[in-house]
Amino acid sequence: MPIVEVSPGVSLAYESFGDPGDPPVLLVMGFGAQLLAWHEDFCRALADRGRYVIRYDNRDCGLSTKFDSHPVDMGNLMATVSSGDIPAAHAMVPYRLLDMADDGLGLLTALGVERAHVVGSSMGGMIAQTMALSSPERVLTLTSMMSSTGEREYGQPSPEAQAVLFSPRPAHREGYVAAAEKELVWASKRYGDAAALRELAEAQYDRSYYPAGIARQLGAMILSGSRADQLRELRVPTLVIHGLDDTLIDPSGGRRTADLVPGAELLLIPGMGHDRPRELWPEIIDALVAHTG
């Protein structure tokens, strides 16, 4: 798998599908998830619809650059944020969502892509929003999927989903894979697939087991703050997709995003949780093709 330097000291692993002459679509993955979470079949199906699809590992994940020189303890980070000592929390975390957005834009530059359609999922939606806000001239369209605005009033997880999110998985492979089934708490109620969750966990564990990056990514997400004021001024064509079954980022996060961005289109999908079940790929891909056309 190719790895390219996108800025001094930061390299990203990526994979592409389709014809480079087709409109480019950059897929940005979420918190702690590798590019594998954009299923290869999903990427190929989108490429078959005439799009040049690029998926990649965010920093501190998969095969991309790891920030080992900046260890962050998640418990200490959350306690510091909860205590209100925000300056101390900022000092703990070496980067923000803006840096992760610059990574994605740097990948486009390295690939010779001047402008792209940017699709972000969950934390990836926050990164994608940040790309559009910081460099609108490089974002043809924005799709924010199962994401939110950084405002505490919107998109909050259910207590059950939050408990699973912050529960560390066992370090050994068997326990790590078995624990993936707990993610059914935020999966689509109708299409939730424990076997698919285990399969993805196996692939991610074998490719790059790296729990140390999770706390830094979480810190980047929390400490980047609200994007509400900026989103009100965004003039990039925007599609917001959210599942009505989502308990990890409540659908209010998607509704709020669409309310803030002028002219944004909102697609709320019944039966979809904080996932992209194969059964709903046709609807999602149709929406992406129409939006990026």
N, C-alpha and C positions, 0 to 999 in steps of 0.2 A: 504494500500500500504506500503511495507517495506521501512524503512529508516535506513541507516547504516552510522556509523562514518567512514570517509575515511582519516581523519587526525585530530589532536587535534583542536577542535572547529568547524569542518566542517563535516556536515552530508548530504548525498544525498538521495533523494527519487528515487526509481527505480522500474522497472517492467520487467519481463523476459517472453519469449515465447519460446516454443519448448523444446527439450531434452537437458539437460546440457551436455550430452555426445557428442553432435554434435559440429562442429566448432563454436566457439563463435564469434558473431558479435556485437560490441559496437556501438550504434547509438548516435551521439553527435548532439544536437540541437543548433540552432542559437540564435541570439541576441533577448532577451526578450521573447523567446518562450518556453513554457513548453514541457515536454515530449509528451504531447498530440498531438503536431504538427507532430510527427511520428505516423501517423494514426494507430490505433489498427489493422485494416484490412491489412494494408501494412506489419506490423510486423508479423502478423500471416501467411500471404502469403509467406514471406521470411522464416519463421520457417518451413512451410510446404515443403520447398525445401531443408530441411536438415540443417538448421542453428539454433544455440541457440542464440536468439536475446535479447539484453539488451538495453532498453531505459531508460533515466534518466533526471531529472531536474538539470541543471547547478546551481551552487551557485547563490544566489540572484534571484531565480526564482522558481515558483511552490511551492513545499513543502520542498525544500532543505534550507540549512542555509541562513539566511538573514544577511547582514552586516549593521544593523540599526545604529550601533555606528559610522559609517562613512558616514554621509549624503553628497551627491554630487548634486549640482544644475547643470543641463545640460546646461543651458544658460551660466552660469559662466564658466563652463568647456570649452565649445566651444569657448567662447570669449578669454579665456586664451590661448588656443591652437592656435587660429587665430592670436593672438598678438605675438606669437613666444616665449612666456615665458614658455618653456617646463618644466624647473625645478618646477615651481609653479603648473603646471598641474599634474606632477608626484606626487606632495605632496597631491593633492586632492584625488587621487584614491588609494584604499587600496590593490589592487591586479592587476595582469597582466594575459595574456593568459597562461603563464607558470604555474601559480597557478591553473588555471582552467583545464589545461592538467593534472596536478598532481592529481586533484580531480578525473578525469576519470580513471586514472591508479590506484588510491587508491580504487576506487569502484571495479575494477577487482580483486585487492588483497583481498579485503574484501569478495568477492564471490569465492575466491579460483581459480581464472583464471590467469594462469601465462602469457599467450600470447593470443592476440585476433586480429581479423580483425577489424579495426577501420574505421567507416564511419561517416564523418562529413558534415553537411549542413550549408552553409553560414558562420556565425561566428563559427559554429561548425566545418566547414572545416578548419578554421584557428587553432582551438583548436586541431583537429585531426592531422594536420600537425605538430603542436608543440609537440604532444605526440610522433610522429614518429621521430622527430629531437632530442628530449631530451632522449628518451628511446627506441631506435630502436630495442633492444633485446626483447621488449614486444609487438611489433606491427608486426603481421604476414603480413598483407597488409594494405595499406592506400587507402581510397577512399575519395577524396576531391570533394564535390558536390556544385555547384553554389557558389564558393568561390574565394579567391585571395591570393596574396603573401604578402600583407602589403605594397607594393610599391604604391606610389601615382599615378604613371603613368598608372596603370592598374586597371580594374575592378571598375571604378567610376560609381556612379549612375547618371541617368538622373536628370535634375533639378526637374522634376515633381515627380519622385520617392523619391528624397531626401526630398522634401517638405512634403510628406506624412510621411516619416520615422521619421522626427523630429517634427511632429505636435502631441502634446499630445492629447490622446483621452479623451472624457468626463469621469468624475469619476462615474457617475450614470450608472447603468447596461444598460438601454435602449440606451443611447447615445453611450456607449462604443461598444455595439454590432453593432449599425448602422454604426459607423465609420469604422468598419472592411471592409466594401465594398470599401473603398478608396484604399485598397491594390490591387484591380484589376489593378491599374496602373502598377504593376510589375508582374502580373499573366500571365499565358499563354493566348495569344490572342484568340486562338481557343477554349480552354477548361476552361477559367476563370469562376469560379462558385461563384457568390455572396452568394447564400444560404449556400454553404459549408464554406465560410469565416465567415458568421454570426454564424453558428453552432459551429465552433471552438472557436470563441470569447465568446460565451455563456458558453461553457465548461470551458474555461480558467478563465473567470471572476468568475464563481461559485466555482471553485476549489481553486484559489488563486489569487485574484486581488492585485497586488503588483507593482505599477509603480516606486517605489523608487529604485528598483534594476537596472532599465534600464540605468540610467546615469553611474553607476559604471561599468556595463558590456561594455558600449560604451567606457568609458575611458580605460578599459583594452585592448580593441581592438585597439584603436587609438595609445595608448602609447607603445604598444608592438613592434611597428616598423616593418621594412622589414625583411622577412625571406629568401630573395633571395639568399644570399651567402650560407646559410646553406642548402637550398633546392638543390643547385648545387651538394652538397656532399651526398645527401640522397641516400641510397641503399636499401630502403624498396620498394617492388613492389607496384606501384602506378597507380591507375585509377583516371582520372579526368573527371567528368561529369558536363556539363553545358548546359543550355537551350539557344537557339539562340534568344528567346523572352525576355531574362532577362534584365530588365532596372534598377534593384536595384544594382546588381553587374554585370557590363557589361561582355559579354563573353570574352573580352580580359583578364579578370582575370583568367579564366580557361585556356585559351590558354597559357598565360604566365607561369602558374603553370606547365603545361605539358611540356613546353619548357625547364624549369629549371631542373626538376627532371629527372635524367638519366633513359632512358627506359620507361618513363611513357606513358600510353595509354590515349588518349583523345577521349571522346565520346561527340560530340556536337549533341544535340537533337532538331530538328526542331519542332516548336510548343510548346516548353516548356519554361516557364518563370521562375520567382523566386518562384517556387512552384513544387509540385509533383502531377499533376492531375491524378486522378484515371485511366484515359484512357491510360496514359503512364506507369503505374506501370509494366505491363509485360516486356517492354523494359528495364526499370531500374532494375527490379529484376533479369531478365536474365543476365544483365551485372554484377550485384553484385555476383550472384551465380558463374558465370564463373571466376570472379576475385578472389573470396575467395575459389575456389576449390583447 
